[in-house]
Structures are given as structure tokens and as C-alpha cells.
Amino acid sequence: IVLYGAGRMGLVTRAFAMRLKQLGFEAYVLGETTTPSVGPQDLLVANSSSGETRTVLEVARIGKDRGASLAAVTCFPKASIGRLADIIVTLPQGSPVEQPPDPGRKSLKTTSEQNLLILLDAVAILLMQQTGQTPDDIWSRHSNLE
């Protein structure tokens, strides 16, 4: 599993990658030196509130070209990233300042990354339940260098 997001969405994505590792999954954040290549047996998770973030969209295209399955988390499933994705998870659009991308207008997407954090924490809990893991299992894979 390779995960990617930009900005604050990227920070939340990194937190989820850490949780996946603690759950025992082989998970990587794109951009880290240990991230392997992707292929047909891999999952690329791309998080973009707008669905049009250039770097995230380009990574999604490259991943698809390499044969990886693409899961996209976005507020706008009909945006470019949604059209590429094999799996789409739609986040609520949040506050009125979070509207579809408009090149002439900037907005704060605070609720987008908060919604992403809640969603991915819920996914981690479901994965923990589905794999029959306990908190002790998670802690056994938690960093012990802190």
C-alpha cells in the first residue's frame, strides 16, 4: 500500500500510513526513501480534497500506468482523480468556503483534513476488528524508540 496526499491532507495521510504499519500492513508514504515501486498487486491511496491537486493527480496517473489499483479520497468524486479511481471515498464538502476548485479563489479546507482523519481512524479500527487484532498487537508494532 502506497499512500500520498499534499499539504495538510498529506499530514493526515502520513498518520494513516503509520497506523497501517502498526496493524501489520506493508504501507509506505510516497516520497520516503524506503517506498518501493508499485505494480499490479499494489494499492495506491491518493487523498485530494479538490480531486484536482496537481501533484496528487499526477501521482495517481503514474500509479495507474504502472498497474496499481487506485483508491481516491476526495470531496468531489466527479473531479479528475475520481474519474481515474478504482475506488472512490467521498468526504463531506464541509464549510461553505470549501467549494469546487476555482483558480481565482483560495479557501481553507480545514474540515477536509479533519474529516479525512476521522475517516481513516475509523478505517483503522475496522481493519483492527477484521484482522482480529488487539491493542496489544498494535502496541507490539509501535515505535519503541520514543
Protein Blocks (a to p, Z undefined) as FASTA:
>chain_A
ZZddehjllmmmmmmmmmmmmnopacddehiaklccddfkbccddddfklpafklmmmmm
mmmmnopacddddfblmbmklmmpmbdcdddebjaklccddfkbccdfklmmmmmmmmmm
mmmmmmmmmnopafklmmmmgcfkZZ
